């Protein structure tokens, strides 16, 4: 728009030449004929015609040159506009590349080199590196093609400009050749002595036109030079911008390659760290499994020892009860004499049957002792723990095989955590499950608002995505920190496992010592049993009847009592040791449970961290894809905006050109009005000069008549005065011929002007009459339509009208078309046609007069204009009534 203001189009500013205006003014009905010269000699008229023909030829040549120059100017302007558009496109691309460079400034170096193109089978997957590499390749090819297209357009514009310049220079050369030929012809004619009119006698209009055209040529040449300079400057600016754009694109590619390399390196590093952690975790799990095996073995040995200890305790109780009964029986036995035979036999049989019945008795006594123990001895009173195998197995199954209460991972919560990492604000469940899907159907007004705010929304979305990428990067850093923490915690767990191994080894040593003590106790128990059985197998002492003696306890029970006390003391020591061992075992169980819970928590944390890392990587990939898509959309929108701006600029240019054309037309109309006023003045002057010439001619005719009378009177003296009269007549005729020649020239000019004015007035009158007739025809149509409507409203049916028309046609012996034409003709039409014909006849009569009166013409034209205005008002009234009826 600025360039168009600086360099307006020459076509709009150039007025229409007078020759074209004269051709347009002369109508087809009234052709203009050149006036016939009434002079005696034809040489001045021929010279005037040759001069006017030369001037017209010169004008035509200059007009052709002007048209060629305007074409050259137009080509220059088109090339300039195209270069301007290309420069704008380059500037937009430069800004986009600059913004991308700002985003990728913080990325480090990466090895250069392009990637290979993908195979066709690799392009089947939608989300793969091969597809994205192929898209990048096609983008590069598209950029190359766009650059080639821009270069070709530039060359084509330059070629068009050169062609226009060549045309203009060829026309100039032709004009120069013609001028040289004319000069040569003029020199030859001057040598021949031909009569050449001076330059002062050329028409003023042709000279003015030539001067105006020469000025325009100079201004157009200046404008062309300015446009060439501007074009050269624009070319230099475009080259600079293309270089900067190529540099920025190379820097952007390097930055993108660096960023990808850095991300790959970080990914490989994180994968290595995760694999190392997984290996350590597997080692810890193996160690924990070995510790569990050792613990189960220790538990089984403890259970076996407790069972054996329970058996020993039961045997001890049994032996204690048996010893107590035996001592009680010995104390309460009465003194007896020698038994008789049956009694002796009974005792003998009892002694003989006792070894056979011993197992049954022992089992019975064992059950009795257990029942007695359940009734009398309780763990609370005796300070003994319940060492039954059922209770121990239940306790161990609860303590070892059961898993500790740990925090279960909720998969939806984990997924939600992923989306919380991505999106900082709260989201709906639909957005969490479908984070990248756009909403389906929205109202039309919302769509319009979105279309209006699309650019701003895309900018905001880009910023949000960049923030989310930053959040993901911070999350990956936090994940690495957590991995380091888990590594340290795993190291502490390994130390704890080693400590638990040491404690389990200590417990195994203590168990071995306890087993040895148990073996010693078992050996002592066997010895005691043997001694007990020997003491029971000894024969009973039978005293004489003459010397009755009381039975007293022997030394064997005393020794057995002492051994039992020792055994009880040992058993108490063993119980105390067992209690301490069980307490340590419980402690170890609790420690193992805590370690197991910590290991389980660490495993869950590691799994969650791995899931988060995988989700974060996927989200980063998706965000990159989204960012690239949004950038491509931004580029498309920017291109569309540039095209729209170009369209708006073109429309503004068109509007400005139309405004300029309107202003030029106004100026042209004003100039025409001025020309009309000047022509009227010239016409009045020519009329006054014509009247003067007529008066002079009348006077001269009167003088000639007087001279003829004198000649008739002086016929007698003619012979005498013949020589004098001849000389005087020759001199007078020469003077008269010169004066008449000048007057004829002036009359021819005046007649031409008068004919031009008449042609103009006739064209104006014809146009007015045509417009009046058109408006009348429109009024007739509307009136007929109104009459038809009125007839239709009155209820006259079409069939009845047709019948009436057919009857009238049969009565009058006319056809239907003639009858319709008769019916449709109106008195108003006839009056209008008669009025229009009278008006045209009146104007022609006025124009055919020798001195047409301007007042009468003005009155007639004003009358016709009033009639036209009234008709237009009636048409407006009819249109308003029709609109109201509709």
C-alpha positions, 0 to 999 in steps of 0.5 A: 500500500505504501509503495502504491501511494509512492508510485501511483499507476499511470493509467488512473492518473492519465486523462483520456486523449481528446481524439478518443473523447471526440470519437466517443462524443460523435454518435453513430446517427450523426457523423461528423463531416469536415467542412468544405473550404470555399477558397480559390486555392487549395495549397494552404488547406493541404498544408494545414491538413498535412500539419494536422496529420503529422501532429496526429501521427506524432500524438499516436506515436507518443500514445503508443510509447506511453502505453508501452512505458505504462506496461513496463511500469506495470511489469516493474510494479508486479515484479516489485510486489511479488518480491515484496511478498517473497520478502515478507514470507522470508521474514516470517520464516526467519522469525519462526526459525529465530524462535525455534533457535531461542527454544533450543539455545540451551542444548549441547553439541551432538554429532552431525550427519543426516539419518538414512531414509527408512525402508517401506516396511518400517513405515507401517507403524504410525508412531516410529522413528522411521516415519518421523525421519521420512517426514523430516526428509519430505520437509527438506525436499519441500523447502528445496522446491519452495526455494527453487520456485522462488528463484524461478519466479524471480527470473521470470519477473526479471525476464518480463521486466526486460521484455517490457523495457525492450518493447519500450526501447524498440518503440523509441528507436522507431520514433527516432527513425521516423523523426530522422526520416521526417527531417530528411523529407523536410530538408528535401522539401525545403530544398525544393521550395515547397511552402512550409507553414510556421510552427506557430500555426499548429493547433494549440491542442496538439502542442499541448497534448505533445507537451503533456505526453512528453512530461508524462514520459519523463515522469514515467522514466523517473518512476521506472528508475526509482522502481529499478533502484527499489527492486535492486535494494529489495533483491539485496535485502532478499539475498541477505535474508536468505543467507540469514535464514540458511544460517539459522536453519543450519543452527537449528538443525545442529541444536536439534541434533544436539538435543536428540543426542543429549536425550539419547545419552541420558536415556542410555545412562538411565537404562544402565542405572536401572539395570544395575539397580535391578541386578543389585535387587536380584542379588539382594533377593537371592541373599534374602532367599538364602536367609529365609532358607537358613531361617526355616532350617533354624526354625525346624531345628528349634521345633524339633528341639522343643518337641524333644524337650517336651518329651523330656519334660514329660518323662521327667514328670512321669519319673517324678510322679513314679518316684513320688508314688514309690516313696509314698507307697514305701512309707505307708506299707505296714509290717507283715509276717511271712506270707503264706503260700498263696500270698507268696505265689501271688507276689511271685506271679506279680513280680513275674508279670510286671515286666510284661505289663510295663509298657501298658502301665508306662503308657497309662502312667504317661497319660495320667501324668499329662492329665495331671500336668494339665490340671495342676501345672500351668505355664503361668504358675510354673513360669513355663511357656507353652511349647506345644508343636501346634502353637509353635507352628501356628506362630511360625507360620504367621511370623515367617510365611505371612507377608507384612502389611505393605502399601499395595500399588493402585494401578489407576493411581499410578496412571493418575500420577503419570498424568499429574506429572504431565498436567499441573492442574486438575483434570477430569477422568476423561482427560486422564484416560485420553489426554491428547484427544480434542473435544468431539462436537461443540456449538457453532459459536464456540467454534467461531470463537475458537477459530478467532482465538486459535493463534493465541490458544496455540501459543498458550498451548505451546507454552503449557507443553514447554512447561510440561516438558520442564516438569517431566525433566524435573520428574526425571531428575527426581527419579534419578535422585530417588534411584540414588536413595534406593541404592543407598538404602539397598546398601544398608539393607545388604549390611543388615542382611549380613548382620542377620546372617551373622546372628543366624550363624550364632544361633546355629552355633548355639543350637549345636551347643544345645544339641550337645547338651541334649545328647549329654542329658539323654545319656544321663537319662539313659543311665538313670533309667538303667539304674532305675530299672536295676533298682527295680529288678533287685529281689525283695528282702523277706525277713524271718518270722521270728525276727520281724523287721520293718522295711526302711528305705535303702540307699538306692532311692537316695541316689535316685533323688539326688540325680533327679535334683541334678536333672531338674537343675539342668533342665531349668538351666536348659529352659532358661537357655531356651527362653533366651534363644526363643527371645533372640529368635523372636527378635530376629523374626521381627528384624527379618519381618521389618527387612522383608517389609522394607525390601518389599517397599523398595521393590514397589518403589523401584517398580513405580520409578521404572513405570514413571520413567517409562511413562515420562519417556513416552510423554516426552516423545508425545509432547515432542510430537505435539510440539512439532504438530503445533509448530507445523500448524503455526506455520500453516496459520502464519502462511494463511495469515500472510496470504490473507494479509496479501489479499487484504493488501491487494484489496486495499490497493484496489480500493485505493486505485478505485478511489484514485480513479474516481478522483481522476474521473472527477478531475476529468469531469471538471476538466471537461466542464472547463473545456465546455465553458472554454468551448462555449466561450470560443463558440460565442467568440466565433459567432460574434466574429462570424457576425462581424464577417457577415456584416463586412461581407454585406458591406462589401457586397453593397460596395460591389453593387455600387461599383457595378452601378458605377461601372454601368454608368461609366461604360462609356469611359471604360476604355479610358480607365481600363488600365487603371481599373485593371490595376486597382482590381488586381490589387483589390482581388489580391487583398480580398483573396488574402483576407478571404483565405484567413477568414476561411481558415477561421471559419473552418475552425469555427465550423469544426468547433460548432460541429463538435458542439452539435455532435456533443449536444446531439449525443447528450440529447439522444442519451437523455431521450433514451433514458427517458424512454427506458424509464417510461418503458419501466413505468409502463411495465409496472403500470401493466403489472399493477393493472394485472394485479388489480384485475386479479384482485377484482376476481376476473379469471384468466379463462374469462379474459381469454374467452372475451379476447377470442370473441373480440378477435372474432368480431374484429377479424384480428389475430390474438397478437394484434388484439393484445398489442391494441389492448396493451397500447395506452394513450400515455404511451402514444402521448409519451412517444409523440412528446419525445418525437416533438422534443427531438424534432424541436432540438434538431430544428434549433441545432439546424439553425445558423445561430442556434440559441443556447437559452432554448437548448438549455430550457429544452434539456432542463425540461427533459431532465425534469421529466426524467427526474419525475419518472425516476421518482414515480419509479421509486414510488412504484418500487416502494409500493411493490415492496410494501405489498410484498 
